[in-house]
């Protein structure tokens, strides 16, 4: 009888999750370097809501792409 929780699948999920998070952070870092302004300063100090919405849409889009690539 097989185990309900297979260690191989749990390990693969954890590894793929970390790979996805690393790719997401790396893509944010690239966007931070490409843009002319410091995004952190622009969003938190200057309260630029439009930039915050654009950045959140970017993060969601990259997360969906990474999830679909990992899922298959």
PDB file of N, CA, C, O and CB in Angstrom:
ATOM      1  N   UNK A   1       0.833  -1.174   0.000  1.00  0.00           N
ATOM      2  CA  UNK A   1       0.000   0.000   0.000  1.00  0.00           C
ATOM      3  C   UNK A   1       0.887   1.250   0.000  1.00  0.00           C
ATOM      4  O   UNK A   1       1.816   1.373   0.798  1.00  0.00           O
ATOM      5  CB  UNK A   1      -0.952  -0.009   1.213  1.00  0.00           C
ATOM      6  N   UNK A   2       0.576   2.163  -0.908  1.00  0.00           N
ATOM      7  CA  UNK A   2       1.364   3.387  -1.003  1.00  0.00           C
ATOM      8  C   UNK A   2       1.023   4.336   0.126  1.00  0.00           C
ATOM      9  O   UNK A   2      -0.087   4.349   0.659  1.00  0.00           O
ATOM     10  CB  UNK A   2       1.137   4.068  -2.347  1.00  0.00           C
ATOM     11  N   UNK A   3       2.015   5.124   0.466  1.00  0.00           N
ATOM     12  CA  UNK A   3       1.772   6.143   1.476  1.00  0.00           C
ATOM     13  C   UNK A   3       0.927   7.259   0.874  1.00  0.00           C
ATOM     14  O   UNK A   3       1.024   7.565  -0.315  1.00  0.00           O
ATOM     15  CB  UNK A   3       3.104   6.702   2.031  1.00  0.00           C
ATOM     16  N   UNK A   4       0.115   7.846   1.707  1.00  0.00           N
ATOM     17  CA  UNK A   4      -0.734   8.943   1.255  1.00  0.00           C
ATOM     18  C   UNK A   4       0.121  10.145   0.860  1.00  0.00           C
ATOM     19  O   UNK A   4      -0.170  10.819  -0.128  1.00  0.00           O
ATOM     20  CB  UNK A   4      -1.743   9.337   2.352  1.00  0.00           C
ATOM     21  N   UNK A   5       1.164  10.409   1.624  1.00  0.00           N
ATOM     22  CA  UNK A   5       2.084  11.497   1.320  1.00  0.00           C
ATOM     23  C   UNK A   5       3.414  10.894   0.881  1.00  0.00           C
ATOM     24  O   UNK A   5       4.138  10.296   1.678  1.00  0.00           O
ATOM     25  CB  UNK A   5       2.272  12.441   2.551  1.00  0.00           C
ATOM     26  N   UNK A   6       3.708  11.059  -0.364  1.00  0.00           N
ATOM     27  CA  UNK A   6       4.954  10.528  -0.898  1.00  0.00           C
ATOM     28  C   UNK A   6       6.050  11.578  -0.727  1.00  0.00           C
ATOM     29  O   UNK A   6       5.887  12.723  -1.149  1.00  0.00           O
ATOM     30  CB  UNK A   6       4.795  10.124  -2.396  1.00  0.00           C
ATOM     31  N   UNK A   7       7.149  11.195  -0.118  1.00  0.00           N
ATOM     32  CA  UNK A   7       8.250  12.119   0.175  1.00  0.00           C
ATOM     33  C   UNK A   7       8.821  12.709  -1.104  1.00  0.00           C
ATOM     34  O   UNK A   7       9.237  13.867  -1.117  1.00  0.00           O
ATOM     35  CB  UNK A   7       9.356  11.407   0.963  1.00  0.00           C
ATOM     36  N   UNK A   8       8.846  11.936  -2.170  1.00  0.00           N
ATOM     37  CA  UNK A   8       9.388  12.423  -3.438  1.00  0.00           C
ATOM     38  C   UNK A   8       8.595  13.619  -3.956  1.00  0.00           C
ATOM     39  O   UNK A   8       9.187  14.581  -4.444  1.00  0.00           O
ATOM     40  CB  UNK A   8       9.387  11.304  -4.482  1.00  0.00           C
ATOM     41  N   UNK A   9       7.283  13.576  -3.858  1.00  0.00           N
ATOM     42  CA  UNK A   9       6.443  14.669  -4.340  1.00  0.00           C
ATOM     43  C   UNK A   9       6.536  15.895  -3.434  1.00  0.00           C
ATOM     44  O   UNK A   9       6.511  17.028  -3.915  1.00  0.00           O
ATOM     45  CB  UNK A   9       4.995  14.211  -4.445  1.00  0.00           C
ATOM     46  N   UNK A  10       6.641  15.675  -2.149  1.00  0.00           N
ATOM     47  CA  UNK A  10       6.790  16.788  -1.216  1.00  0.00           C
ATOM     48  C   UNK A  10       8.118  17.498  -1.453  1.00  0.00           C
ATOM     49  O   UNK A  10       8.164  18.728  -1.488  1.00  0.00           O
ATOM     50  CB  UNK A  10       6.698  16.294   0.242  1.00  0.00           C
ATOM     51  N   UNK A  11       9.190  16.742  -1.616  1.00  0.00           N
ATOM     52  CA  UNK A  11      10.507  17.323  -1.878  1.00  0.00           C
ATOM     53  C   UNK A  11      10.510  18.082  -3.195  1.00  0.00           C
ATOM     54  O   UNK A  11      11.065  19.179  -3.276  1.00  0.00           O
ATOM     55  CB  UNK A  11      11.584  16.232  -1.897  1.00  0.00           C
ATOM     56  N   UNK A  12       9.904  17.519  -4.218  1.00  0.00           N
ATOM     57  CA  UNK A  12       9.836  18.207  -5.512  1.00  0.00           C
ATOM     58  C   UNK A  12       9.054  19.507  -5.398  1.00  0.00           C
ATOM     59  O   UNK A  12       9.445  20.511  -5.994  1.00  0.00           O
ATOM     60  CB  UNK A  12       9.193  17.301  -6.572  1.00  0.00           C
ATOM     61  N   UNK A  13       7.965  19.511  -4.649  1.00  0.00           N
ATOM     62  CA  UNK A  13       7.180  20.736  -4.467  1.00  0.00           C
ATOM     63  C   UNK A  13       7.984  21.818  -3.756  1.00  0.00           C
ATOM     64  O   UNK A  13       7.924  22.989  -4.129  1.00  0.00           O
ATOM     65  CB  UNK A  13       5.906  20.436  -3.678  1.00  0.00           C
ATOM     66  N   UNK A  14       8.729  21.425  -2.739  1.00  0.00           N
ATOM     67  CA  UNK A  14       9.544  22.396  -2.002  1.00  0.00           C
ATOM     68  C   UNK A  14      10.653  22.945  -2.878  1.00  0.00           C
ATOM     69  O   UNK A  14      10.896  24.152  -2.878  1.00  0.00           O
ATOM     70  CB  UNK A  14      10.139  21.758  -0.744  1.00  0.00           C
ATOM     71  N   UNK A  15      11.328  22.089  -3.622  1.00  0.00           N
ATOM     72  CA  UNK A  15      12.414  22.530  -4.501  1.00  0.00           C
ATOM     73  C   UNK A  15      11.881  23.459  -5.587  1.00  0.00           C
ATOM     74  O   UNK A  15      12.470  24.508  -5.847  1.00  0.00           O
ATOM     75  CB  UNK A  15      13.123  21.318  -5.137  1.00  0.00           C
ATOM     76  N   UNK A  16      10.783  23.086  -6.219  1.00  0.00           N
ATOM     77  CA  UNK A  16      10.206  23.936  -7.266  1.00  0.00           C
ATOM     78  C   UNK A  16       9.698  25.266  -6.701  1.00  0.00           C
ATOM     79  O   UNK A  16       9.774  26.296  -7.370  1.00  0.00           O
ATOM     80  CB  UNK A  16       9.062  23.200  -7.971  1.00  0.00           C
ATOM     81  N   UNK A  17       9.186  25.240  -5.483  1.00  0.00           N
ATOM     82  CA  UNK A  17       8.747  26.491  -4.859  1.00  0.00           C
ATOM     83  C   UNK A  17       9.920  27.434  -4.657  1.00  0.00           C
ATOM     84  O   UNK A  17       9.820  28.624  -4.954  1.00  0.00           O
ATOM     85  CB  UNK A  17       8.060  26.213  -3.518  1.00  0.00           C
ATOM     86  N   UNK A  18      11.035  26.907  -4.153  1.00  0.00           N
ATOM     87  CA  UNK A  18      12.211  27.745  -3.956  1.00  0.00           C
ATOM     88  C   UNK A  18      12.777  28.247  -5.277  1.00  0.00           C
ATOM     89  O   UNK A  18      13.214  29.394  -5.365  1.00  0.00           O
ATOM     90  CB  UNK A  18      13.275  26.980  -3.198  1.00  0.00           C
ATOM     91  N   UNK A  19      12.774  27.416  -6.287  1.00  0.00           N
ATOM     92  CA  UNK A  19      13.238  27.855  -7.609  1.00  0.00           C
ATOM     93  C   UNK A  19      12.336  28.970  -8.136  1.00  0.00           C
ATOM     94  O   UNK A  19      12.829  29.952  -8.689  1.00  0.00           O
ATOM     95  CB  UNK A  19      13.265  26.663  -8.607  1.00  0.00           C
ATOM     96  N   UNK A  20      11.024  28.827  -7.970  1.00  0.00           N
ATOM     97  CA  UNK A  20      10.092  29.864  -8.412  1.00  0.00           C
ATOM     98  C   UNK A  20      10.289  31.175  -7.675  1.00  0.00           C
ATOM     99  O   UNK A  20      10.233  32.248  -8.277  1.00  0.00           O
ATOM    100  CB  UNK A  20       8.674  29.394  -8.230  1.00  0.00           C
ATOM    101  N   UNK A  21      10.520  31.089  -6.359  1.00  0.00           N
ATOM    102  CA  UNK A  21      10.751  32.301  -5.575  1.00  0.00           C
ATOM    103  C   UNK A  21      12.046  32.976  -6.002  1.00  0.00           C
ATOM    104  O   UNK A  21      12.096  34.202  -6.102  1.00  0.00           O
ATOM    105  CB  UNK A  21      10.791  31.976  -4.074  1.00  0.00           C
ATOM    106  N   UNK A  22      13.085  32.204  -6.254  1.00  0.00           N
ATOM    107  CA  UNK A  22      14.364  32.771  -6.698  1.00  0.00           C
ATOM    108  C   UNK A  22      14.207  33.459  -8.052  1.00  0.00           C
ATOM    109  O   UNK A  22      14.743  34.548  -8.260  1.00  0.00           O
ATOM    110  CB  UNK A  22      15.446  31.671  -6.782  1.00  0.00           C
ATOM    111  N   UNK A  23      13.486  32.841  -8.961  1.00  0.00           N
ATOM    112  CA  UNK A  23      13.259  33.453 -10.271  1.00  0.00           C
ATOM    113  C   UNK A  23      12.444  34.735 -10.123  1.00  0.00           C
ATOM    114  O   UNK A  23      12.723  35.723 -10.802  1.00  0.00           O
ATOM    115  CB  UNK A  23      12.538  32.466 -11.215  1.00  0.00           C
ATOM    116  N   UNK A  24      11.446  34.732  -9.249  1.00  0.00           N
ATOM    117  CA  UNK A  24      10.619  35.921  -9.030  1.00  0.00           C
ATOM    118  C   UNK A  24      11.444  37.072  -8.452  1.00  0.00           C
ATOM    119  O   UNK A  24      11.304  38.213  -8.891  1.00  0.00           O
ATOM    120  CB  UNK A  24       9.451  35.591  -8.093  1.00  0.00           C
ATOM    121  N   UNK A  25      12.292  36.784  -7.481  1.00  0.00           N
ATOM    122  CA  UNK A  25      13.145  37.814  -6.889  1.00  0.00           C
ATOM    123  C   UNK A  25      14.152  38.325  -7.915  1.00  0.00           C
ATOM    124  O   UNK A  25      14.413  39.526  -7.985  1.00  0.00           O
ATOM    125  CB  UNK A  25      13.879  37.264  -5.648  1.00  0.00           C
ATOM    126  N   UNK A  26      14.715  37.422  -8.708  1.00  0.00           N
ATOM    127  CA  UNK A  26      15.669  37.829  -9.737  1.00  0.00           C
ATOM    128  C   UNK A  26      14.999  38.720 -10.784  1.00  0.00           C
ATOM    129  O   UNK A  26      15.585  39.713 -11.214  1.00  0.00           O
ATOM    130  CB  UNK A  26      16.288  36.594 -10.409  1.00  0.00           C
ATOM    131  N   UNK A  27      13.791  38.377 -11.193  1.00  0.00           N
ATOM    132  CA  UNK A  27      13.102  39.205 -12.190  1.00  0.00           C
ATOM    133  C   UNK A  27      12.753  40.581 -11.614  1.00  0.00           C
ATOM    134  O   UNK A  27      12.792  41.577 -12.336  1.00  0.00           O
ATOM    135  CB  UNK A  27      11.822  38.498 -12.683  1.00  0.00           C
ATOM    136  N   UNK A  28      12.412  40.648 -10.322  1.00  0.00           N
ATOM    137  CA  UNK A  28      12.174  41.947  -9.690  1.00  0.00           C
ATOM    138  C   UNK A  28      13.465  42.760  -9.659  1.00  0.00           C
ATOM    139  O   UNK A  28      13.448  43.967  -9.902  1.00  0.00           O
ATOM    140  CB  UNK A  28      11.616  41.764  -8.258  1.00  0.00           C
ATOM    141  N   UNK A  29      14.578  42.104  -9.363  1.00  0.00           N
ATOM    142  CA  UNK A  29      15.866  42.791  -9.324  1.00  0.00           C
ATOM    143  C   UNK A  29      16.210  43.359 -10.702  1.00  0.00           C
ATOM    144  O   UNK A  29      16.720  44.475 -10.801  1.00  0.00           O
ATOM    145  CB  UNK A  29      16.976  41.831  -8.845  1.00  0.00           C
ATOM    146  N   UNK A  30      15.933  42.597 -11.766  1.00  0.00           N
ATOM    147  CA  UNK A  30      16.198  43.076 -13.127  1.00  0.00           C
ATOM    148  C   UNK A  30      15.337  44.299 -13.428  1.00  0.00           C
ATOM    149  O   UNK A  30      15.834  45.280 -13.982  1.00  0.00           O
ATOM    150  CB  UNK A  30      15.928  41.958 -14.166  1.00  0.00           C
ATOM    151  N   UNK A  31      14.063  44.255 -13.075  1.00  0.00           N
ATOM    152  CA  UNK A  31      13.185  45.407 -13.299  1.00  0.00           C
ATOM    153  C   UNK A  31      13.667  46.608 -12.496  1.00  0.00           C
ATOM    154  O   UNK A  31      13.623  47.738 -12.981  1.00  0.00           O
ATOM    155  CB  UNK A  31      11.731  45.064 -12.921  1.00  0.00           C
ATOM    156  N   UNK A  32      14.124  46.370 -11.280  1.00  0.00           N
ATOM    157  CA  UNK A  32      14.652  47.460 -10.451  1.00  0.00           C
ATOM    158  C   UNK A  32      15.865  48.120 -11.119  1.00  0.00           C
ATOM    159  O   UNK A  32      16.010  49.341 -11.068  1.00  0.00           O
ATOM    160  CB  UNK A  32      15.040  46.930  -9.052  1.00  0.00           C
ATOM    161  N   UNK A  33      16.722  47.326 -11.736  1.00  0.00           N
ATOM    162  CA  UNK A  33      17.919  47.874 -12.389  1.00  0.00           C
ATOM    163  C   UNK A  33      17.595  48.555 -13.721  1.00  0.00           C
ATOM    164  O   UNK A  33      18.293  49.485 -14.125  1.00  0.00           O
ATOM    165  CB  UNK A  33      18.941  46.765 -12.618  1.00  0.00           C
ATOM    166  N   UNK A  34      16.552  48.101 -14.397  1.00  0.00           N
ATOM    167  CA  UNK A  34      16.210  48.653 -15.712  1.00  0.00           C
ATOM    168  C   UNK A  34      15.498  49.998 -15.583  1.00  0.00           C
ATOM    169  O   UNK A  34      15.705  50.893 -16.402  1.00  0.00           O
ATOM    170  CB  UNK A  34      15.328  47.667 -16.490  1.00  0.00           C
ATOM    171  N   UNK A  35      14.671  50.140 -14.569  1.00  0.00           N
ATOM    172  CA  UNK A  35      13.916  51.389 -14.414  1.00  0.00           C
ATOM    173  C   UNK A  35      14.836  52.520 -13.956  1.00  0.00           C
ATOM    174  O   UNK A  35      15.799  52.289 -13.225  1.00  0.00           O
ATOM    175  CB  UNK A  35      12.759  51.203 -13.406  1.00  0.00           C
ATOM    176  N   UNK A  36      14.532  53.737 -14.390  1.00  0.00           N
ATOM    177  CA  UNK A  36      15.419  54.859 -14.053  1.00  0.00           C
ATOM    178  C   UNK A  36      15.335  55.288 -12.586  1.00  0.00           C
ATOM    179  O   UNK A  36      16.309  55.825 -12.061  1.00  0.00           O
ATOM    180  CB  UNK A  36      15.095  56.039 -14.932  1.00  0.00           C
ATOM    181  N   UNK A  37      14.217  55.071 -11.916  1.00  0.00           N
ATOM    182  CA  UNK A  37      14.039  55.483 -10.524  1.00  0.00           C
ATOM    183  C   UNK A  37      14.150  54.282  -9.593  1.00  0.00           C
ATOM    184  O   UNK A  37      13.981  53.140 -10.021  1.00  0.00           O
ATOM    185  CB  UNK A  37      12.680  56.180 -10.335  1.00  0.00           C
ATOM    186  N   UNK A  38      14.431  54.538  -8.342  1.00  0.00           N
ATOM    187  CA  UNK A  38      14.420  53.501  -7.325  1.00  0.00           C
ATOM    188  C   UNK A  38      12.968  53.187  -6.980  1.00  0.00           C
ATOM    189  O   UNK A  38      12.260  54.042  -6.449  1.00  0.00           O
ATOM    190  CB  UNK A  38      15.221  53.940  -6.058  1.00  0.00           C
ATOM    191  N   UNK A  39      12.522  51.972  -7.276  1.00  0.00           N
ATOM    192  CA  UNK A  39      11.114  51.619  -7.079  1.00  0.00           C
ATOM    193  C   UNK A  39      10.709  51.671  -5.612  1.00  0.00           C
ATOM    194  O   UNK A  39       9.613  52.129  -5.289  1.00  0.00           O
ATOM    195  CB  UNK A  39      10.841  50.234  -7.634  1.00  0.00           C
ATOM    196  N   UNK A  40      11.570  51.210  -4.730  1.00  0.00           N
ATOM    197  CA  UNK A  40      11.261  51.210  -3.307  1.00  0.00           C
ATOM    198  C   UNK A  40      11.013  52.633  -2.817  1.00  0.00           C
ATOM    199  O   UNK A  40      10.028  52.896  -2.127  1.00  0.00           O
ATOM    200  CB  UNK A  40      12.401  50.559  -2.506  1.00  0.00           C
ATOM    201  N   UNK A  41      11.899  53.535  -3.173  1.00  0.00           N
ATOM    202  CA  UNK A  41      11.761  54.932  -2.748  1.00  0.00           C
ATOM    203  C   UNK A  41      10.522  55.564  -3.379  1.00  0.00           C
ATOM    204  O   UNK A  41       9.783  56.292  -2.716  1.00  0.00           O
ATOM    205  CB  UNK A  41      13.022  55.743  -3.122  1.00  0.00           C
ATOM    206  N   UNK A  42      10.304  55.288  -4.641  1.00  0.00           N
ATOM    207  CA  UNK A  42       9.180  55.898  -5.365  1.00  0.00           C
ATOM    208  C   UNK A  42       7.838  55.441  -4.797  1.00  0.00           C
ATOM    209  O   UNK A  42       6.904  56.238  -4.706  1.00  0.00           O
ATOM    210  CB  UNK A  42       9.259  55.552  -6.860  1.00  0.00           C
ATOM    211  N   UNK A  43       7.735  54.175  -4.416  1.00  0.00           N
ATOM    212  CA  UNK A  43       6.463  53.653  -3.912  1.00  0.00           C
ATOM    213  C   UNK A  43       6.239  54.035  -2.450  1.00  0.00           C
ATOM    214  O   UNK A  43       5.161  54.514  -2.100  1.00  0.00           O
ATOM    215  CB  UNK A  43       6.418  52.131  -4.065  1.00  0.00           C
ATOM    216  N   UNK A  44       7.233  53.831  -1.599  1.00  0.00           N
ATOM    217  CA  UNK A  44       7.018  54.050  -0.169  1.00  0.00           C
ATOM    218  C   UNK A  44       7.199  55.499   0.279  1.00  0.00           C
ATOM    219  O   UNK A  44       6.450  55.987   1.125  1.00  0.00           O
ATOM    220  CB  UNK A  44       7.947  53.184   0.607  1.00  0.00           C
ATOM    221  N   UNK A  45       8.177  56.177  -0.280  1.00  0.00           N
ATOM    222  CA  UNK A  45       8.435  57.547   0.168  1.00  0.00           C
ATOM    223  C   UNK A  45       7.544  58.536  -0.579  1.00  0.00           C
ATOM    224  O   UNK A  45       6.905  59.390   0.035  1.00  0.00           O
ATOM    225  CB  UNK A  45       9.917  57.910  -0.034  1.00  0.00           C
ATOM    226  N   UNK A  46       7.505  58.416  -1.907  1.00  0.00           N
ATOM    227  CA  UNK A  46       6.725  59.365  -2.710  1.00  0.00           C
ATOM    228  C   UNK A  46       5.265  58.960  -2.878  1.00  0.00           C
ATOM    229  O   UNK A  46       4.482  59.708  -3.464  1.00  0.00           O
ATOM    230  CB  UNK A  46       7.355  59.515  -4.068  1.00  0.00           C
ATOM    231  N   UNK A  47       4.885  57.782  -2.371  1.00  0.00           N
ATOM    232  CA  UNK A  47       3.493  57.288  -2.415  1.00  0.00           C
ATOM    233  C   UNK A  47       2.930  57.233  -3.838  1.00  0.00           C
ATOM    234  O   UNK A  47       1.818  57.695  -4.091  1.00  0.00           O
ATOM    235  CB  UNK A  47       2.598  58.176  -1.553  1.00  0.00           C
ATOM    236  N   UNK A  48       3.702  56.669  -4.755  1.00  0.00           N
ATOM    237  CA  UNK A  48       3.285  56.553  -6.147  1.00  0.00           C
ATOM    238  C   UNK A  48       2.405  55.303  -6.295  1.00  0.00           C
ATOM    239  O   UNK A  48       2.916  54.190  -6.423  1.00  0.00           O
ATOM    240  CB  UNK A  48       4.527  56.485  -7.102  1.00  0.00           C
ATOM    241  N   UNK A  49       1.098  55.493  -6.275  1.00  0.00           N
ATOM    242  CA  UNK A  49       0.151  54.380  -6.324  1.00  0.00           C
ATOM    243  C   UNK A  49       0.162  53.706  -7.694  1.00  0.00           C
ATOM    244  O   UNK A  49       0.061  52.482  -7.779  1.00  0.00           O
ATOM    245  CB  UNK A  49      -1.263  54.869  -5.989  1.00  0.00           C
ATOM    246  N   UNK A  50       0.282  54.481  -8.758  1.00  0.00           N
ATOM    247  CA  UNK A  50       0.289  53.906 -10.105  1.00  0.00           C
ATOM    248  C   UNK A  50       1.474  52.960 -10.284  1.00  0.00           C
ATOM    249  O   UNK A  50       1.325  51.901 -10.893  1.00  0.00           O
ATOM    250  CB  UNK A  50       0.336  55.022 -11.167  1.00  0.00           C
ATOM    251  N   UNK A  51       2.626  53.315  -9.775  1.00  0.00           N
ATOM    252  CA  UNK A  51       3.800  52.453  -9.866  1.00  0.00           C
ATOM    253  C   UNK A  51       3.617  51.200  -9.018  1.00  0.00           C
ATOM    254  O   UNK A  51       4.055  50.118  -9.409  1.00  0.00           O
ATOM    255  CB  UNK A  51       5.059  53.212  -9.427  1.00  0.00           C
ATOM    256  N   UNK A  52       2.981  51.336  -7.869  1.00  0.00           N
ATOM    257  CA  UNK A  52       2.720  50.177  -7.021  1.00  0.00           C
ATOM    258  C   UNK A  52       1.780  49.195  -7.708  1.00  0.00           C
ATOM    259  O   UNK A  52       1.980  47.983  -7.624  1.00  0.00           O
ATOM    260  CB  UNK A  52       2.132  50.619  -5.683  1.00  0.00           C
ATOM    261  N   UNK A  53       0.766  49.702  -8.378  1.00  0.00           N
ATOM    262  CA  UNK A  53      -0.168  48.840  -9.109  1.00  0.00           C
ATOM    263  C   UNK A  53       0.542  48.155 -10.279  1.00  0.00           C
ATOM    264  O   UNK A  53       0.329  46.968 -10.526  1.00  0.00           O
ATOM    265  CB  UNK A  53      -1.379  49.660  -9.622  1.00  0.00           C
ATOM    266  N   UNK A  54       1.377  48.897 -10.992  1.00  0.00           N
ATOM    267  CA  UNK A  54       2.128  48.324 -12.112  1.00  0.00           C
ATOM    268  C   UNK A  54       3.078  47.239 -11.623  1.00  0.00           C
ATOM    269  O   UNK A  54       3.196  46.189 -12.254  1.00  0.00           O
ATOM    270  CB  UNK A  54       2.911  49.419 -12.855  1.00  0.00           C
ATOM    271  N   UNK A  55       3.752  47.481 -10.513  1.00  0.00           N
ATOM    272  CA  UNK A  55       4.688  46.501  -9.978  1.00  0.00           C
ATOM    273  C   UNK A  55       3.968  45.254  -9.471  1.00  0.00           C
ATOM    274  O   UNK A  55       4.459  44.138  -9.646  1.00  0.00           O
ATOM    275  CB  UNK A  55       5.510  47.118  -8.856  1.00  0.00           C
ATOM    276  N   UNK A  56       2.811  45.437  -8.848  1.00  0.00           N
ATOM    277  CA  UNK A  56       2.060  44.271  -8.383  1.00  0.00           C
ATOM    278  C   UNK A  56       1.524  43.453  -9.552  1.00  0.00           C
ATOM    279  O   UNK A  56       1.488  42.225  -9.475  1.00  0.00           O
ATOM    280  CB  UNK A  56       0.908  44.708  -7.481  1.00  0.00           C
ATOM    281  N   UNK A  57       1.110  44.107 -10.627  1.00  0.00           N
ATOM    282  CA  UNK A  57       0.668  43.375 -11.820  1.00  0.00           C
ATOM    283  C   UNK A  57       1.833  42.617 -12.444  1.00  0.00           C
ATOM    284  O   UNK A  57       1.657  41.496 -12.922  1.00  0.00           O
ATOM    285  CB  UNK A  57       0.049  44.340 -12.851  1.00  0.00           C
ATOM    286  N   UNK A  58       3.011  43.214 -12.445  1.00  0.00           N
ATOM    287  CA  UNK A  58       4.196  42.538 -12.952  1.00  0.00           C
ATOM    288  C   UNK A  58       4.510  41.301 -12.123  1.00  0.00           C
ATOM    289  O   UNK A  58       4.794  40.239 -12.677  1.00  0.00           O
ATOM    290  CB  UNK A  58       5.392  43.488 -12.958  1.00  0.00           C
ATOM    291  N   UNK A  59       4.461  41.429 -10.800  1.00  0.00           N
ATOM    292  CA  UNK A  59       4.770  40.295  -9.923  1.00  0.00           C
ATOM    293  C   UNK A  59       3.746  39.171 -10.100  1.00  0.00           C
ATOM    294  O   UNK A  59       4.115  37.996 -10.106  1.00  0.00           O
ATOM    295  CB  UNK A  59       4.808  40.751  -8.450  1.00  0.00           C
ATOM    296  N   UNK A  60       2.477  39.516 -10.242  1.00  0.00           N
ATOM    297  CA  UNK A  60       1.455  38.493 -10.478  1.00  0.00           C
ATOM    298  C   UNK A  60       1.661  37.792 -11.815  1.00  0.00           C
ATOM    299  O   UNK A  60       1.518  36.572 -11.908  1.00  0.00           O
ATOM    300  CB  UNK A  60       0.064  39.115 -10.430  1.00  0.00           C
ATOM    301  N   UNK A  61       1.997  38.562 -12.850  1.00  0.00           N
ATOM    302  CA  UNK A  61       2.211  37.970 -14.169  1.00  0.00           C
ATOM    303  C   UNK A  61       3.407  37.020 -14.151  1.00  0.00           C
ATOM    304  O   UNK A  61       3.323  35.920 -14.697  1.00  0.00           O
ATOM    305  CB  UNK A  61       2.423  39.068 -15.221  1.00  0.00           C
ATOM    306  N   UNK A  62       4.499  37.418 -13.544  1.00  0.00           N
ATOM    307  CA  UNK A  62       5.671  36.548 -13.461  1.00  0.00           C
ATOM    308  C   UNK A  62       5.364  35.306 -12.628  1.00  0.00           C
ATOM    309  O   UNK A  62       5.800  34.207 -12.970  1.00  0.00           O
ATOM    310  CB  UNK A  62       6.865  37.308 -12.862  1.00  0.00           C
ATOM    311  N   UNK A  63       4.614  35.476 -11.534  1.00  0.00           N
ATOM    312  CA  UNK A  63       4.252  34.330 -10.700  1.00  0.00           C
ATOM    313  C   UNK A  63       3.378  33.333 -11.458  1.00  0.00           C
ATOM    314  O   UNK A  63       3.549  32.123 -11.308  1.00  0.00           O
ATOM    315  CB  UNK A  63       3.528  34.804  -9.443  1.00  0.00           C
ATOM    316  N   UNK A  64       2.447  33.827 -12.266  1.00  0.00           N
ATOM    317  CA  UNK A  64       1.606  32.931 -13.064  1.00  0.00           C
ATOM    318  C   UNK A  64       2.440  32.192 -14.108  1.00  0.00           C
ATOM    319  O   UNK A  64       2.232  31.000 -14.336  1.00  0.00           O
ATOM    320  CB  UNK A  64       0.475  33.720 -13.749  1.00  0.00           C
ATOM    321  N   UNK A  65       3.374  32.884 -14.737  1.00  0.00           N
ATOM    322  CA  UNK A  65       4.244  32.251 -15.735  1.00  0.00           C
ATOM    323  C   UNK A  65       5.099  31.180 -15.079  1.00  0.00           C
ATOM    324  O   UNK A  65       5.233  30.084 -15.623  1.00  0.00           O
ATOM    325  CB  UNK A  65       5.142  33.300 -16.429  1.00  0.00           C
ATOM    326  N   UNK A  66       5.678  31.471 -13.924  1.00  0.00           N
ATOM    327  CA  UNK A  66       6.522  30.503 -13.236  1.00  0.00           C
ATOM    328  C   UNK A  66       5.700  29.297 -12.788  1.00  0.00           C
ATOM    329  O   UNK A  66       6.141  28.156 -12.921  1.00  0.00           O
ATOM    330  CB  UNK A  66       7.217  31.156 -12.032  1.00  0.00           C
ATOM    331  N   UNK A  67       4.508  29.552 -12.257  1.00  0.00           N
ATOM    332  CA  UNK A  67       3.654  28.449 -11.796  1.00  0.00           C
ATOM    333  C   UNK A  67       3.244  27.538 -12.940  1.00  0.00           C
ATOM    334  O   UNK A  67       3.239  26.315 -12.797  1.00  0.00           O
ATOM    335  CB  UNK A  67       2.410  28.995 -11.105  1.00  0.00           C
ATOM    336  N   UNK A  68       2.899  28.133 -14.074  1.00  0.00           N
ATOM    337  CA  UNK A  68       2.498  27.295 -15.214  1.00  0.00           C
ATOM    338  C   UNK A  68       3.692  26.559 -15.797  1.00  0.00           C
ATOM    339  O   UNK A  68       3.540  25.445 -16.300  1.00  0.00           O
ATOM    340  CB  UNK A  68       1.828  28.146 -16.302  1.00  0.00           C
ATOM    341  N   UNK A  69       4.873  27.155 -15.740  1.00  0.00           N
ATOM    342  CA  UNK A  69       6.064  26.451 -16.234  1.00  0.00           C
ATOM    343  C   UNK A  69       6.433  25.286 -15.335  1.00  0.00           C
ATOM    344  O   UNK A  69       6.851  24.235 -15.822  1.00  0.00           O
ATOM    345  CB  UNK A  69       7.245  27.411 -16.345  1.00  0.00           C
ATOM    346  N   UNK A  70       6.284  25.457 -14.031  1.00  0.00           N
ATOM    347  CA  UNK A  70       6.610  24.379 -13.108  1.00  0.00           C
ATOM    348  C   UNK A  70       5.538  23.293 -13.136  1.00  0.00           C
ATOM    349  O   UNK A  70       5.849  22.105 -13.049  1.00  0.00           O
ATOM    350  CB  UNK A  70       6.773  24.926 -11.687  1.00  0.00           C
ATOM    351  N   UNK A  71       4.291  23.697 -13.258  1.00  0.00           N
ATOM    352  CA  UNK A  71       3.198  22.725 -13.235  1.00  0.00           C
ATOM    353  C   UNK A  71       3.176  21.879 -14.511  1.00  0.00           C
ATOM    354  O   UNK A  71       2.833  20.698 -14.472  1.00  0.00           O
ATOM    355  CB  UNK A  71       1.855  23.445 -13.059  1.00  0.00           C
ATOM    356  N   UNK A  72       3.533  22.470 -15.606  1.00  0.00           N
ATOM    357  CA  UNK A  72       3.601  21.684 -16.834  1.00  0.00           C
ATOM    358  C   UNK A  72       2.635  22.058 -17.817  1.00  0.00           C
ATOM    359  O   UNK A  72       2.592  21.467 -18.896  1.00  0.00           O
ATOM    360  CB  UNK A  72       3.444  20.305 -16.571  1.00  0.00           C
TER     361      UNK A  72
END
